[in-house]
Amino acid sequence: MNEAEFISALRAIATSPQARGLADDAAVIEFGSETLVLTHDTMVEGVHVLEGQDPADIAWKLVAVNLSDLAAKGAEPVGVLVSHMLGSDDHRFVAGLKDVLETYDVPLLGGDTVRGDGARSWGCTAIGRASHTPVPARDGAKPGDAIYLGGRIGFAMLGFEALRDDTENDDSAYRRPVPQLALGRDLAPDVSAMMDVSDGLLLDASRIANASGVTLAIERNLVAPLAPEDRLEDAMRWGDDYVLLCTGPAGLDAQFPVTRIGEVTAMGAGPVMLDGEPPEGDLGYTH
């Protein structure tokens, strides 16, 4: 099975409405007077981080990408559980974990440790409390909505290249992404759909489009100021940006630090259009 086929098979099992059909960034659970938001991500050495990368940065990224999923739901973090595969420089992982948890004021609630052979892997479950209900999903975009992006794209790509090639260029966007928690909470009451950009702008836009039964029509000239010069096409497909992508009424860019990059239309020739044409090649990263 490829990744899409495997997830499709899991959907037959995940029948609880709280799982949102496994088509969202997180599970949403009504629990007493609260609405809980739960998400889990795994990272593998050599896939999501470079081999030999500083474990302090790995710990930061592991927690940050899960907090980014909470941001996409407008949720406030309650705590995390972390699994760690023991190896060299474990003290550095602890240092990075302490750093990210203190930065975002998130408690460590538990987790697991293992030892094994081969590539190391790490997992994190993040628990959040919804700040607004209904909790934003991917399936609410409708024709006439504007499309907004919450920050720059393509700079994690540049950071990866700098770290891989051991250059002096800034690699912080790749090593230590910044979850947009406050922006997610601010946007939650007003958006029609929202998720974070983890696998590439075009691919993640297609996920909102497919979930909503619409087309997201994106304009290159509106995205270009948010991307590295001369790397726009790569930046729209590379991923690891962890900025918020949302749809909603016109004018949100006057109220919040987001940039309008296009418009939602009725379903057309494909889930995503670039300047009126289906984009060529791969839309983003898949396993």
Secondary structure as GFF3:
##gff-version 3
##sequence-region A 1 287
A	DSSP	alpha_helix	3	11	.	.	.	ID=ss1
A	DSSP	three_ten_helix	17	22	.	.	.	ID=ss2
A	DSSP	beta_strand	27	31	.	.	.	ID=ss3
A	DSSP	beta_strand	34	44	.	.	.	ID=ss4
A	DSSP	alpha_helix	55	72	.	.	.	ID=ss5
A	DSSP	beta_strand	75	85	.	.	.	ID=ss6
A	DSSP	alpha_helix	90	103	.	.	.	ID=ss7
A	DSSP	beta_strand	108	114	.	.	.	ID=ss8
A	DSSP	beta_strand	121	130	.	.	.	ID=ss9
A	DSSP	beta_strand	146	149	.	.	.	ID=ss10
A	DSSP	alpha_helix	155	165	.	.	.	ID=ss11
A	DSSP	alpha_helix	172	175	.	.	.	ID=ss12
A	DSSP	alpha_helix	181	187	.	.	.	ID=ss13
A	DSSP	beta_strand	193	196	.	.	.	ID=ss14
A	DSSP	alpha_helix	201	212	.	.	.	ID=ss15
A	DSSP	beta_strand	214	218	.	.	.	ID=ss16
A	DSSP	alpha_helix	220	223	.	.	.	ID=ss17
A	DSSP	three_ten_helix	224	226	.	.	.	ID=ss18
A	DSSP	alpha_helix	232	238	.	.	.	ID=ss19
A	DSSP	beta_strand	244	248	.	.	.	ID=ss20
A	DSSP	alpha_helix	252	255	.	.	.	ID=ss21
A	DSSP	beta_strand	259	266	.	.	.	ID=ss22
A	DSSP	beta_strand	272	274	.	.	.	ID=ss23
###
